[in-house]
Amino acid sequence: MLFFWYSVVASLITIGLTLYLLISFKGIKQLKLLPVINNPPSLVIIIPVRNEEEDLEKALSSICHINYQNHRVIVVNDRSTDRTAQILLGFAARYPQLSVTTLTSLPDGWLGKNNALYRGYLDSTEEWILFADADIVFHPDAINKAVGYAVQNKLDHLSILPELVSPSAILNSVFATFSIMLMIHMKPWDAKKPKSKAFVGIGAFNLVRRTAYEQMGTHTRIRLRPDDDLRLGMLIKAEGLRQDILAGSGYVCLEWYKNLKQFGNGILKNSFAIANYQLVQSIGNAIGILTSVALPMPVMFIFGTTEIRLMACVVLLFHVLYMAVVLPNKWWYAFVIPFAGFYMVWFTLKSALLTLKQGGIYWRDSFYPLNVLKGNR
């Protein structure tokens, strides 16, 4: 009987969440449908790089050909040891709007990326700041349209959901499940509502008004946070400032990770931080993923009665519906949801246990003790 009611609850939750997500996504405007503006405000684009030779040229080529008259690009080279420095020299020589800041050391109490972003801010004076990653490919009009939307709507912070591109079909299918979980957690469509606790922050595209960035305390408040992009959005919302999100399909593209191993390493880096370095909270997150994502379809199909298996078919049908409607997902990604759930449970628990065992985290060849990380929560 307990199994039956678990199946009923799982089915109802799946139906409810699917409809909720499909309706909510309609509240996120498409960047590609927005107009290009004339005479945009001053903008600085800050990009931290460290050993990015594989993707850097393609990303910088897109940045250096944007449709935006009043802007600068600051690339902060954070102790790179590959060909990154040579690539940057070539771009700086060809494009006067691009300058390079080279860091040779990391100050105590900082993660490298956060320090690089902060150093870029210190070298700038522009009204708007775009914090972006070194592997983003922009449509020429993307940044112009985004800034225009932010100005027109009197925003202080704007993020864009990038289009995730990968040649790996299995990785894309796992991304699809991860995105569902992330959207349910963040509720980005509600970030623009002043009374909502929802917030948004995306490392690929965090556009922030300088005064808002300074009001939230700059990256000095999140200097040891691996999830700096989320925290930046959370702190801006906590200050009562205005934020929103756009969908960047076709205009802001990101090859986030190249394979499942890299994606797992990303979960290792961030998931325990998202749980505020609390083991109980991390275990709770894992149990939540297990019971709501990984287990329902397999156990209902394998161990269920006829009625329960019919409910499992309904669950699968709604998963297929979601994947078919929300592009660029493929309908068959629905069959990968249990695997993706188990995959994320494993790395969520591994992140917590490994961090506790080591007494901290290793990130970019540096070790950060857990007591220091907890001090910057």
N, C-alpha and C positions, 0 to 999 in steps of 0.2 A: 504493500500500500504506500509506503514511504517513497519507493522508487516511482510509483505511478504519479504521485503528486509532485515529485521533483521534475518529472517529464512534463507535466502540465505547466509548472512554473517556468521551466526552461523554454517551452514552446511559446508561451504568452510573452515572455521577455523578448525573445527573438523577434516575434511579430511586431511588438510595440517599438523596439529599438530600430528595427528596419524602417518602419513608417516614420518614426521620429527623425532619423538621419536623412531620409530622402526629402522630407519636408524642410528640415533645417538647412540642408545644403542649398536650397533655393534662395535662402537669405544671404548667401555669399555671392557678391557680384563678380563678374568675370572681367579681369583686367583688359582683355583684348577688346571688349565692347566699349571701353571708356574713350573719351576724346583726347587728342593731343593738345597741349596748351602752348601759348606763346608767352614769352618773357617769364620763364619759371624762376623761382627764387634761388638764391645761391645754395649749392649742394656740394658736400664732400662725400666721396665714396671711399670707405676704409676697408681694405682687404688684408687680413693677416695671412702670411704664408710661411710654411716650414716644410722643406723638401717636397715641393709640389710640381716637380718638373714634368710629370706625366700629363697633367691636365691644365697647367698654367697658361700655356700659349693660347689655347682655344678660348679659355675664359677671358683672358685679358684682351684678346682680339675683339670679342663682343663688347666689352666695357669701353674700349677705345673708339668704338664706332656708334655710340649711342646718340640719339637725337635729343641733345640737351646742351644749350649754349653756355649756361652759367654754372660750370661744375669743375671740380678737380678730383683726381684719383690719387689716394695715398696708399701705396702698397708697403706693408710693414714686414720686412724679411726677418723672421725670428730664428736666427742661428741655423740657417739652412746649410747642409753639407753636400748637397747634390748640385745640379746645374741651375738651380733656381736663381742664384745671383746673376749668372751670365744672361739668362733669359730676361730678367728684369732690366739689366743694363741696356739690352737691345731695344726693349719697349720704351724706356725712358728717353733714349736717343731719338726715337721716331715720333713720339707723342708728347708734346710739351705740357699737356694737361696732367701727365702722370709723373709722380715723384716717388722715390723709394727711400724709406727709412730703414736702416739696417741696425738690428740689435745683436749684440755680441754676448750678452749675459742676461740672466733672468734674476730680477730682484727677489729677495726672500718674501714669502707669503703671497706669491702670485702663480696662477697657472699661465703658461706661455701665451696661449691665445688671448686670454683676457688682458694680459699686460700689453700685448701688441695692439689690441683694439683701443685701449686707453691711451697708449702712446700716439696712435693716429689722431685721436681726439685732441690731444695736447698740441699737435702740430696744425690744427685747423681753427678756422674762425667762422665758417659758413653757418647760415641759419638752419640748414637741415643736414643731418648726418645719416648716411646709409651704411650700416654694418652688413657686409656680405662675405661670402666664402670664396675661396680661390678655385672652386670647381663649378661655378654657376655660369651658364650661358644665357645672355639676355637678348631678347628681341630689341632692335634699335629703339623702338618707341616705349619699351616697358617702363623704364624709370621715369620718363616724362609723364606718362599716363598716371603712374602711381603717385608722384608728387602732386600732380594736378588734382587728383582725387583727395589727397590729404589736405591740401590748401582749401579746396572748395568746401570740404566738410568740416573744416576747422579742427582737424585731428592733431594730436600730439605724437601719435605712434601708429604706424601702419606696418603690418606684416603681410607677406604673400605666400600662399601655399604653392610651392613649386611643383612642376610636373616632374615626377621621378622617372628617369629613363635608365634602363639597364638591359643588356643583351641576355641576361639570365631570366628565363621564364619562371623558374622556381623562386628566385629572389623577388621578382615582381609580385608573385602570388602571396609571399609572406609579408611583403610591404603592405599589401591590400588589407590584410588582417590587422597588422600593426597600426595602420592609419585609422581603422575603425575604433580601436581601443584608445588611440591618442585623441581622436575627435570627441569621443564620449567623455574623456577625462577633462579636456580643455573647454569644450563647448564654444569654439571660436566665434560662431555666429552670434553669441550673446555678449561678446567682449565689448561691443559698442554701446551696450545698455549700462548706463551709470549705476543703476541699483543692483546689477548682477555681479556675482563674485567671479564670473568667467573672465579669463584673460587670454592673451595670445602673445607668443614670441617665437620667432623662427629664425635660426641662424643664417639661413640662405638669404633672407631679406628682412632686416629690421630697420625700418626708416623711422627716425625719431627727430623731433624738433630739438634743437640744441638746448633751449631753456628747459624743456621737459627732462632731457637726459641729465642735466645738471641738478634739477629738482629731485630726481629719484636717487641721486648720489653717485652717478657715473659707475664705471666698472670697479671702482674701489670698494663698493658694497658687495660685489659678487666676485671678488678677485680669485677666490678658490673654488668657485662653483663650476663643475664640468657641464652642468646644464645652464650655462650663463644666458643663453637666448631665452629660455622659458622664464628664468628669474628676472631678467630685464623687463619682460612684459608684465610679470606679476607685480613688480615694484612700481612700475608706471601706473598700473591700474589701482594699486593701493594708495597712490598719491591723489586719486580722484581725477586723473587726466584722461583725455579722450583717446580711444584706440579702436582700430577696426582691422578687418582682414579682407583680402581679395584672393580670388583663385587665379593662378598664373599659367594655366594650361596654354602651351604653345608660345608663351612669352618669357617665362622664367623656368629654365630647365636645369635639372640637377641629376648627375649620376652620383647618388649619395654614397652607395657602397657598390663594389664590383662583384661581390660574392657573399654567400651566407656566413662564411667565417668572419669577414670584415664586419658584417652586420652584428654578429654575436659579440665581437669585441666592442662595438659601439654600445650595446646593451650593458656589457660589463662595466663600461666607463660611467654610464649615466644612471642606471636603475637604482643603485643604492643611494646615490645622491638625491634622486627624486623622492625616495623614502626617508629623506632627512637623516640618513645613516642610522636608522632605527631598525634593528633586526625584526622586532615584532611587526612593524609596519610592512617591511619587505616580505615577510612570510604571509601576511595578510593579502598583500598584492598578488603573490604567487597563487594562493588558494583561490582568490577571486578569478584569476585567469583560468585556473584549472577547472573550476566548477561551472564557469559561464562560457568559456571558449573551447577548451581542449576536450572536455569529457562528454558534453550532452549528446552530440550525434553518434559517436562510437558506442557508448554504453546503451543508448536507446535502440540502436540498430542490432547490436549483438545480443543483448540480454533482455530486450523488451518483449512484451506480449504483442499480439497483433495491434491492439489499440495504441500501444506505445510506439510501435514501429510506424504506424500511420502518422503519429505526431512528429516522429523524426523526419518523415518525408515532408511534412509541412515546414519544419525548421530548415531543411535543405532547400526547399523551394524558395523560401524567403531569402536565404543566403544567395541563391542563384539570381533572384530578382535584383537584389542590391548590386551584386557584381556586374550584372548586365547593364544596369542603368547608370551607375557611377563610372564614367570613363576616366582613364583609359583601361580600367579593369577588364578582365575577360570573365565570361560566365563560369568557366571551370575553376576559377580561383576559389569558389565556394567549397570545393572538395578538399582544399588544402588547409582550411581553417583549423581543424583539429591539430594537424601537424604544426602549424604556426603557433598555436596555443601552447603545446608541449615544449616547443623550441624556446619560447619566451619565458616559460616557467623555469626551465633549466637554467637559462642565463641570468634570470632575476635572482634565483637562489645562489647561483655560483658567484655572482657579483657581491652579494652580502657576505657569504662565507669566506671568499678569497680576500676581501677587504679586511674583515675581522682577523683572519689568520695572519695577514701581512702587517696588520696594524696601520694600514693606509693604502694608498693607490700609487701605482707607477703610471705616469703620464708624460709622454714626450721626453723620455730618458731622465725624468726627475721623479723623486719619491716625495709624497706628501703624507705626513702622519695623520692618523684619524682624528686625534685630538685637535689638530690645527684645522682640519676640514670642518669639524663640528663647530668650531669657533666662528666660522663664516657662513652659518646657516641663515 
